Each structure stands twice: as structure tokens, then as C-alpha cells.
Amino acid sequence: MTLFSIIGAIIFSLMAVLTLLVTLGFPLGEFTMGGKYKVLPVHMRFMTGSAFIFQIIAAISVLYVGEVISLNIPFSIARGVCIFFAFYLLLNTGMNLMSFSKKEKYVMTPLALIGSICFFVTAFL
């Protein structure tokens, strides 16, 4: 279970870094949000900035549930967060598959799927 939680945290951390870079205006928008924008418009960056915070929370939660780190929060809450993000990543996998952006489809889809599996395994085993 520890290995799955570490892999899940690494994947989500990579997604968080990408999200942060897109939020800061780096030309990586083809990997996110359907690939519609190479550089995300300013009015859309608030949403990605908020997503960055949630992605960090997810990475920390999966490490806690996988017993890699210890936190002073109820285990059941962290496990619920893991389950939520496992389903989120599963949904994200489907959305990425439908993306018009080849970069999003071929890079982010497998990352989301592997991340989802890692979060499910960590939460339920």
C-alpha cells in the first residue's frame, strides 16, 4: 500500500506543479482544460490556482492514508479525501480521453488513470 500511496502522491504532485505553472502563465495550457489555450487567460487562472491547493491536499492525504506520513487529523476524513480524489481522477481520465489536445490525451490520461488506481488501492487496502 505504501508504494501505491507514494506513486499516487508523486503523480498528483506533478499535476500540481503543472497546474501552478499554468496558473502563473507558462505556455503549458495544452496539457490542461481541453488544451484550448496554450497560455491560460487571466480570468481562468483563479480556478487553476484553487485546483493547485486541492491537489496538494490530495497528495498529502494519500501519503497519510498510506502510512507514509503522520498527521493529526482523523484517518476516516483522510480516507474519504482519498476516495473522493480516486473518483475525481477516474472522471478526469475519461475527460482527458475526450480532449482535442493530443498532449492532454496522451500524457495526462495515463497519469490520471494510474493516479486513480493508486488512490483506490491506498484507500481500500
C-alpha positions as CSV (number, residue, x, y, z in Angstrom):
1,M,0.0,0.0,0.0
2,T,2.9,2.4,0.8
3,L,4.2,2.1,-2.8
4,F,0.8,2.9,-4.2
5,S,0.4,5.9,-2.0
6,I,3.9,7.2,-2.9
7,I,3.2,6.8,-6.6
8,G,-0.2,8.5,-6.2
9,A,1.4,11.4,-4.4
10,I,4.1,11.8,-7.0
11,I,1.6,11.8,-9.8
12,F,-0.7,14.3,-8.0
13,S,2.3,16.5,-7.1
14,L,3.4,16.5,-10.8
15,M,-0.1,17.6,-11.7
16,A,0.0,20.2,-9.0
17,V,3.3,21.6,-10.4
18,L,1.8,21.7,-13.9
19,T,-1.3,23.4,-12.5
20,L,0.8,26.0,-10.7
21,L,2.9,26.7,-13.9
22,V,-0.3,27.1,-16.0
23,T,-1.7,29.4,-13.3
24,L,1.4,31.5,-13.4
25,G,1.1,31.9,-17.2
26,F,3.5,29.4,-18.5
27,P,2.6,28.1,-22.1
28,L,1.5,24.6,-20.9
29,G,-2.2,25.0,-21.3
30,E,-2.3,22.3,-24.0
31,F,-1.9,19.8,-21.1
32,T,-5.0,21.0,-19.3
33,M,-8.6,22.0,-19.6
34,G,-9.1,20.5,-23.0
35,G,-6.0,22.1,-24.5
36,K,-8.0,25.1,-25.7
37,Y,-5.4,27.6,-24.7
38,K,-1.6,27.4,-24.8
39,V,-1.5,30.2,-22.2
40,L,-4.4,30.2,-19.9
41,P,-6.4,33.5,-19.9
42,V,-6.0,35.5,-16.7
43,H,-9.7,35.2,-15.8
44,M,-9.4,31.3,-15.8
45,R,-6.2,31.3,-13.6
46,F,-8.2,31.7,-10.4
47,M,-9.8,28.3,-11.0
48,T,-6.5,26.6,-11.7
49,G,-4.9,28.3,-8.6
50,S,-7.7,26.9,-6.5
51,A,-7.2,23.4,-8.0
52,F,-3.5,23.6,-7.1
53,I,-4.4,23.8,-3.4
54,F,-6.7,20.8,-3.6
55,Q,-4.1,18.8,-5.5
56,I,-1.6,19.4,-2.6
57,I,-4.3,18.3,-0.1
58,A,-4.9,15.2,-2.1
59,A,-1.1,14.3,-2.3
60,I,-0.8,14.8,1.5
61,S,-3.9,12.8,2.2
62,V,-2.8,9.8,0.1
63,L,0.6,9.8,1.9
64,Y,-1.2,9.8,5.3
65,V,-3.6,7.1,4.4
66,G,-0.8,5.0,3.0
67,E,1.0,5.5,6.4
68,V,4.0,7.3,4.8
69,I,3.5,10.4,6.9
70,S,1.6,11.1,10.1
71,L,-0.9,13.9,10.6
72,N,-3.1,15.0,13.4
73,I,-6.4,14.5,11.5
74,P,-8.9,11.7,11.7
75,F,-8.0,8.8,9.4
76,S,-11.6,8.5,8.2
77,I,-11.5,12.0,6.9
78,A,-8.2,11.5,5.0
79,R,-9.5,8.2,3.7
80,G,-12.7,9.9,2.4
81,V,-10.5,12.5,0.7
82,C,-8.6,9.7,-1.0
83,I,-11.8,8.1,-2.2
84,F,-13.1,11.4,-3.5
85,F,-9.9,12.0,-5.5
86,A,-9.8,8.4,-6.7
87,F,-13.2,9.0,-8.3
88,Y,-12.1,12.5,-9.4
89,L,-9.1,11.1,-11.2
90,L,-11.2,8.4,-12.8
91,L,-13.6,11.0,-14.1
92,N,-10.6,13.1,-15.2
93,T,-9.3,10.1,-17.1
94,G,-12.5,10.0,-19.2
95,M,-12.4,13.7,-19.8
96,N,-8.8,13.6,-20.9
97,L,-9.6,10.8,-23.3
98,M,-12.2,13.1,-25.0
99,S,-9.8,16.1,-25.2
100,F,-8.9,17.6,-28.5
101,S,-5.4,18.2,-27.3
102,K,-3.1,15.3,-28.1
103,K,-0.8,16.4,-25.2
104,E,-3.6,16.2,-22.7
105,K,-4.9,12.9,-24.2
106,Y,-1.6,11.1,-24.4
107,V,0.2,12.5,-21.3
108,M,-2.5,13.4,-18.8
109,T,-4.8,10.4,-19.4
110,P,-2.4,7.7,-18.3
111,L,-1.3,9.8,-15.3
112,A,-4.8,10.3,-14.2
113,L,-5.6,6.6,-14.6
114,I,-2.5,5.4,-12.7
115,G,-3.2,8.0,-10.0
116,S,-6.8,6.9,-9.7
117,I,-5.7,3.3,-9.2
118,C,-3.1,4.3,-6.6
119,F,-5.7,6.3,-4.7
120,F,-8.3,3.5,-4.8
121,V,-5.7,0.9,-3.7
122,T,-4.5,3.1,-0.9
123,A,-8.0,3.9,0.3
124,F,-9.3,0.4,0.3
125,L,-6.4,-1.9,1.2
